[in-house]
C-alpha cells in the first residue's frame, strides 16, 4: 500500500515482524513495518 508522510494507518494487523497490514481511509493493504512509527495515543 502506498502512503504519504503524516497519514494515519488504522486497523493494523502485525502479522509478521517486517510486514504489517492496515487501513488508510478506504484503502487496505500491506506495508513494511519499518516505514511507520506508532503514535502515542495518550
C-alpha positions as CSV (number, residue, x, y, z in Angstrom):
1,X,0.0,0.0,0.0
2,X,1.3,3.4,-0.8
3,X,1.3,6.1,1.9
4,X,2.4,9.6,2.4
5,X,4.1,11.1,5.5
6,X,1.6,12.1,8.1
7,X,-1.1,9.7,7.0
8,X,-2.6,7.6,9.9
9,X,-2.9,3.9,9.5
10,X,-5.7,2.2,11.4
11,X,-6.8,-1.4,11.9
12,X,-3.2,-2.6,12.0
13,X,-2.5,-6.3,11.9
14,X,1.1,-7.0,12.9
15,X,1.1,-10.5,11.3
16,X,4.8,-10.5,10.6
17,X,7.8,-8.8,12.2
18,X,8.7,-7.0,8.9
19,X,5.3,-6.6,7.2
20,X,2.1,-5.3,8.6
21,X,-1.3,-4.6,7.1
22,X,-3.7,-1.8,7.8
23,X,-6.2,0.8,6.5
24,X,-5.8,4.4,5.4
25,X,-9.3,5.7,4.7
26,X,-10.9,3.3,2.2
27,X,-7.5,1.7,1.2
28,X,-6.3,-1.5,2.8
29,X,-3.0,-3.3,2.2
30,X,0.4,-4.4,3.4
31,X,3.4,-2.2,4.1
32,X,6.9,-2.5,5.6
33,X,6.8,-2.1,9.4
34,X,10.0,-0.1,9.2
35,X,8.1,2.6,7.2
36,X,5.8,3.6,10.1
37,X,6.0,4.7,13.7
38,X,3.5,4.0,16.4
39,X,1.8,7.2,17.6
40,X,1.4,8.0,21.3
41,X,-2.4,7.9,21.9
42,X,-2.2,9.1,25.5
